Amino acid sequence: MAELVTVDLESPIARGETIIEALQLRKPKAGELRGLVLSELTRGAVDQILELLPRITMPPLTSAEVEEMDPVNFAACASEVIIFFMSKTQRAQVEKLIATT
């Protein structure tokens, strides 16, 4: 499993004169999960993902920037976060399902 994934943003994030067109998400370490409810995070609970993303995005996003994300961008990031918590067997099953559709 990749420790780092890239998410291409459908709606770039403007930060002053800088335009962010892609984010890298780093697989979180246990300490970065402090204060989060793991079962809710793995189910994709929005409040949990909102709290985690500023901790694992590169370039680092502020909480306000995450809260203002386009829903398509947010969903793409949330999907990658959920994949970080899947076992190899679970990932293989998902990949198999995707390949057959």
KOLZA-70625 format. One record per residue: x, y, z negated of N, C-alpha, C in turn; residue in one letter. Coordinates in nm, 2 decimals, padded with zeros to 4 digits. Layout:
N
[rec [X; Y; Z]; [X; Y; Z]; [X; Y; Z]; a];
...
***
This chain:
101
[rec [00.08; -00.12; 00.00]; [00.00; 00.00; 00.00]; [00.09; 00.12; 00.00]; m];
[rec [00.05; 00.21; 00.09]; [00.13; 00.34; 00.10]; [00.11; 00.42; -00.03]; a];
[rec [00.22; 00.48; -00.08]; [00.22; 00.56; -00.19]; [00.17; 00.70; -00.15]; e];
[rec [00.17; 00.73; -00.02]; [00.14; 00.86; 00.03]; [00.06; 00.84; 00.16]; l];
[rec [-00.05; 00.91; 00.17]; [-00.14; 00.91; 00.29]; [-00.16; 01.05; 00.34]; v];
[rec [-00.18; 01.06; 00.47]; [-00.21; 01.19; 00.52]; [-00.35; 01.20; 00.57]; t];
[rec [-00.42; 01.31; 00.53]; [-00.56; 01.33; 00.57]; [-00.56; 01.45; 00.66]; v];
[rec [-00.60; 01.43; 00.79]; [-00.61; 01.54; 00.88]; [-00.74; 01.61; 00.85]; d];
[rec [-00.74; 01.74; 00.83]; [-00.86; 01.82; 00.79]; [-00.94; 01.86; 00.91]; l];
[rec [-01.07; 01.83; 00.91]; [-01.16; 01.88; 01.02]; [-01.17; 02.03; 01.01]; e];
[rec [-01.18; 02.08; 00.89]; [-01.19; 02.23; 00.87]; [-01.07; 02.27; 00.79]; s];
[rec [-00.97; 02.33; 00.86]; [-00.85; 02.37; 00.79]; [-00.88; 02.46; 00.67]; p];
[rec [-00.79; 02.46; 00.57]; [-00.80; 02.54; 00.45]; [-00.71; 02.66; 00.47]; i];
[rec [-00.77; 02.78; 00.46]; [-00.70; 02.90; 00.47]; [-00.65; 02.95; 00.33]; a];
[rec [-00.52; 02.97; 00.32]; [-00.46; 03.02; 00.20]; [-00.38; 03.14; 00.23]; r];
[rec [-00.44; 03.26; 00.22]; [-00.37; 03.38; 00.27]; [-00.35; 03.37; 00.42]; g];
[rec [-00.23; 03.39; 00.46]; [-00.20; 03.37; 00.60]; [-00.16; 03.23; 00.64]; e];
[rec [-00.15; 03.14; 00.55]; [-00.12; 03.00; 00.57]; [-00.25; 02.92; 00.60]; t];
[rec [-00.24; 02.84; 00.70]; [-00.35; 02.75; 00.74]; [-00.31; 02.61; 00.71]; i];
[rec [-00.38; 02.54; 00.62]; [-00.35; 02.40; 00.59]; [-00.44; 02.31; 00.68]; i];
[rec [-00.37; 02.23; 00.77]; [-00.45; 02.15; 00.86]; [-00.45; 02.00; 00.82]; e];
[rec [-00.36; 01.97; 00.73]; [-00.35; 01.83; 00.68]; [-00.30; 01.83; 00.54]; a];
[rec [-00.35; 01.73; 00.46]; [-00.31; 01.71; 00.32]; [-00.24; 01.58; 00.31]; l];
[rec [-00.15; 01.57; 00.22]; [-00.09; 01.44; 00.18]; [-00.15; 01.41; 00.04]; q];
[rec [-00.19; 01.29; 00.02]; [-00.24; 01.25; -00.11]; [-00.14; 01.14; -00.16]; l];
[rec [-00.09; 01.17; -00.28]; [00.00; 01.08; -00.34]; [-00.08; 00.98; -00.44]; r];
[rec [-00.04; 00.85; -00.43]; [-00.11; 00.76; -00.52]; [-00.08; 00.80; -00.67]; k];
[rec [-00.18; 00.82; -00.75]; [-00.16; 00.88; -00.88]; [-00.10; 00.78; -00.97]; p];
[rec [-00.02; 00.83; -01.06]; [00.04; 00.76; -01.17]; [-00.06; 00.75; -01.29]; k];
[rec [-00.04; 00.66; -01.38]; [-00.14; 00.64; -01.49]; [-00.16; 00.77; -01.57]; a];
[rec [-00.05; 00.84; -01.59]; [-00.07; 00.97; -01.67]; [-00.15; 01.07; -01.60]; g];
[rec [-00.15; 01.07; -01.47]; [-00.24; 01.17; -01.39]; [-00.38; 01.13; -01.40]; e];
[rec [-00.41; 01.01; -01.45]; [-00.55; 00.97; -01.47]; [-00.61; 01.01; -01.60]; l];
[rec [-00.52; 01.07; -01.69]; [-00.56; 01.11; -01.82]; [-00.69; 01.20; -01.82]; r];
[rec [-00.79; 01.17; -01.90]; [-00.91; 01.25; -01.91]; [-01.01; 01.21; -01.80]; g];
[rec [-00.98; 01.12; -01.71]; [-01.07; 01.07; -01.61]; [-01.13; 00.94; -01.65]; l];
[rec [-01.25; 00.91; -01.60]; [-01.32; 00.78; -01.63]; [-01.29; 00.69; -01.50]; v];
[rec [-01.21; 00.59; -01.52]; [-01.16; 00.51; -01.41]; [-01.27; 00.45; -01.33]; l];
[rec [-01.37; 00.39; -01.40]; [-01.49; 00.33; -01.33]; [-01.56; 00.43; -01.25]; s];
[rec [-01.58; 00.55; -01.29]; [-01.65; 00.65; -01.21]; [-01.56; 00.70; -01.10]; e];
[rec [-01.43; 00.71; -01.12]; [-01.34; 00.75; -01.02]; [-01.34; 00.65; -00.90]; l];
[rec [-01.34; 00.52; -00.93]; [-01.34; 00.42; -00.83]; [-01.47; 00.41; -00.76]; t];
[rec [-01.58; 00.46; -00.81]; [-01.71; 00.46; -00.75]; [-01.72; 00.59; -00.66]; r];
[rec [-01.62; 00.68; -00.67]; [-01.63; 00.80; -00.59]; [-01.71; 00.91; -00.66]; g];
[rec [-01.72; 00.91; -00.79]; [-01.79; 01.02; -00.86]; [-01.73; 01.15; -00.82]; a];
[rec [-01.81; 01.24; -00.77]; [-01.76; 01.37; -00.72]; [-01.68; 01.45; -00.83]; v];
[rec [-01.73; 01.46; -00.95]; [-01.66; 01.53; -01.05]; [-01.53; 01.48; -01.08]; d];
[rec [-01.51; 01.34; -01.08]; [-01.39; 01.28; -01.11]; [-01.28; 01.31; -00.99]; q];
[rec [-01.33; 01.30; -00.87]; [-01.24; 01.32; -00.75]; [-01.20; 01.47; -00.75]; i];
[rec [-01.30; 01.56; -00.79]; [-01.26; 01.70; -00.79]; [-01.15; 01.73; -00.89]; l];
[rec [-01.15; 01.66; -01.00]; [-01.05; 01.68; -01.11]; [-00.92; 01.62; -01.07]; e];
[rec [-00.92; 01.51; -01.00]; [-00.80; 01.44; -00.96]; [-00.72; 01.50; -00.84]; l];
[rec [-00.79; 01.55; -00.74]; [-00.73; 01.59; -00.62]; [-00.62; 01.70; -00.65]; l];
[rec [-00.64; 01.80; -00.73]; [-00.54; 01.90; -00.75]; [-00.41; 01.84; -00.81]; p];
[rec [-00.42; 01.73; -00.87]; [-00.30; 01.66; -00.93]; [-00.22; 01.58; -00.83]; r];
[rec [-00.28; 01.55; -00.71]; [-00.21; 01.45; -00.62]; [-00.20; 01.51; -00.48]; i];
[rec [-00.24; 01.63; -00.45]; [-00.24; 01.68; -00.31]; [-00.10; 01.75; -00.29]; t];
[rec [-00.06; 01.74; -00.16]; [00.06; 01.81; -00.11]; [00.02; 01.87; 00.02]; m];
[rec [00.03; 02.00; 00.04]; [00.07; 02.10; -00.06]; [-00.03; 02.09; -00.18]; p];
[rec [00.01; 02.13; -00.29]; [-00.08; 02.13; -00.41]; [-00.20; 02.23; -00.39]; p];
[rec [-00.32; 02.17; -00.40]; [-00.44; 02.26; -00.40]; [-00.48; 02.30; -00.54]; l];
[rec [-00.54; 02.42; -00.55]; [-00.59; 02.46; -00.68]; [-00.73; 02.39; -00.69]; t];
[rec [-00.78; 02.39; -00.81]; [-00.92; 02.34; -00.84]; [-01.02; 02.42; -00.76]; s];
[rec [-01.00; 02.55; -00.75]; [-01.09; 02.63; -00.67]; [-01.09; 02.59; -00.52]; a];
[rec [-00.97; 02.57; -00.47]; [-00.96; 02.52; -00.32]; [-01.03; 02.39; -00.30]; e];
[rec [-01.02; 02.30; -00.40]; [-01.08; 02.17; -00.38]; [-01.23; 02.18; -00.39]; v];
[rec [-01.28; 02.27; -00.48]; [-01.42; 02.29; -00.49]; [-01.48; 02.35; -00.37]; e];
[rec [-01.40; 02.43; -00.29]; [-01.45; 02.49; -00.17]; [-01.43; 02.41; -00.05]; e];
[rec [-01.38; 02.29; -00.06]; [-01.35; 02.21; 00.06]; [-01.48; 02.18; 00.14]; m];
[rec [-01.46; 02.16; 00.27]; [-01.57; 02.12; 00.36]; [-01.60; 01.98; 00.31]; d];
[rec [-01.73; 01.94; 00.31]; [-01.77; 01.81; 00.27]; [-01.71; 01.69; 00.35]; p];
[rec [-01.68; 01.71; 00.48]; [-01.62; 01.61; 00.56]; [-01.48; 01.59; 00.51]; v];
[rec [-01.40; 01.70; 00.48]; [-01.27; 01.69; 00.43]; [-01.27; 01.62; 00.29]; n];
[rec [-01.36; 01.66; 00.21]; [-01.37; 01.61; 00.07]; [-01.40; 01.46; 00.08]; f];
[rec [-01.49; 01.41; 00.16]; [-01.52; 01.27; 00.18]; [-01.40; 01.19; 00.23]; a];
[rec [-01.33; 01.25; 00.32]; [-01.21; 01.18; 00.37]; [-01.10; 01.16; 00.26]; a];
[rec [-01.08; 01.26; 00.18]; [-00.99; 01.25; 00.06]; [-01.04; 01.15; -00.04]; c];
[rec [-01.17; 01.16; -00.07]; [-01.23; 01.07; -00.17]; [-01.21; 00.92; -00.12]; a];
[rec [-01.23; 00.90; 00.01]; [-01.22; 00.76; 00.06]; [-01.08; 00.71; 00.03]; s];
[rec [-00.98; 00.80; 00.06]; [-00.84; 00.76; 00.04]; [-00.81; 00.73; -00.11]; e];
[rec [-00.87; 00.81; -00.19]; [-00.85; 00.80; -00.34]; [-00.90; 00.66; -00.38]; v];
[rec [-01.02; 00.63; -00.33]; [-01.08; 00.50; -00.37]; [-00.99; 00.38; -00.32]; i];
[rec [-00.94; 00.39; -00.20]; [-00.85; 00.29; -00.15]; [-00.73; 00.27; -00.24]; i];
[rec [-00.67; 00.38; -00.30]; [-00.56; 00.36; -00.39]; [-00.58; 00.26; -00.50]; f];
[rec [-00.71; 00.25; -00.54]; [-00.74; 00.16; -00.65]; [-00.78; 00.02; -00.61]; f];
[rec [-00.78; -00.01; -00.48]; [-00.82; -00.15; -00.44]; [-00.70; -00.24; -00.45]; m];
[rec [-00.73; -00.37; -00.48]; [-00.62; -00.47; -00.47]; [-00.59; -00.50; -00.33]; s];
[rec [-00.48; -00.58; -00.31]; [-00.45; -00.62; -00.17]; [-00.56; -00.70; -00.11]; k];
[rec [-00.62; -00.78; -00.19]; [-00.73; -00.87; -00.13]; [-00.85; -00.78; -00.09]; t];
[rec [-00.88; -00.68; -00.17]; [-01.00; -00.60; -00.14]; [-00.97; -00.51; -00.02]; q];
[rec [-00.84; -00.46; 00.00]; [-00.81; -00.39; 00.11]; [-00.81; -00.47; 00.24]; r];
[rec [-00.77; -00.60; 00.23]; [-00.77; -00.69; 00.34]; [-00.91; -00.71; 00.39]; a];
[rec [-01.00; -00.73; 00.29]; [-01.14; -00.75; 00.32]; [-01.20; -00.63; 00.39]; q];
[rec [-01.17; -00.51; 00.35]; [-01.22; -00.39; 00.41]; [-01.17; -00.38; 00.55]; v];
[rec [-01.04; -00.40; 00.57]; [-00.98; -00.39; 00.70]; [-01.04; -00.50; 00.80]; e];
[rec [-01.07; -00.61; 00.75]; [-01.13; -00.72; 00.83]; [-01.27; -00.67; 00.87]; k];
[rec [-01.35; -00.61; 00.78]; [-01.48; -00.56; 00.81]; [-01.47; -00.45; 00.92]; l];
[rec [-01.38; -00.36; 00.90]; [-01.36; -00.25; 01.00]; [-01.32; -00.30; 01.14]; i];
[rec [-01.24; -00.40; 01.14]; [-01.19; -00.46; 01.27]; [-01.30; -00.53; 01.34]; a];
[rec [-01.40; -00.58; 01.27]; [-01.51; -00.65; 01.34]; [-01.62; -00.56; 01.38]; t];
[rec [-01.62; -00.44; 01.35]; [-01.73; -00.35; 01.39]; [-01.70; -00.27; 01.51]; t];
***
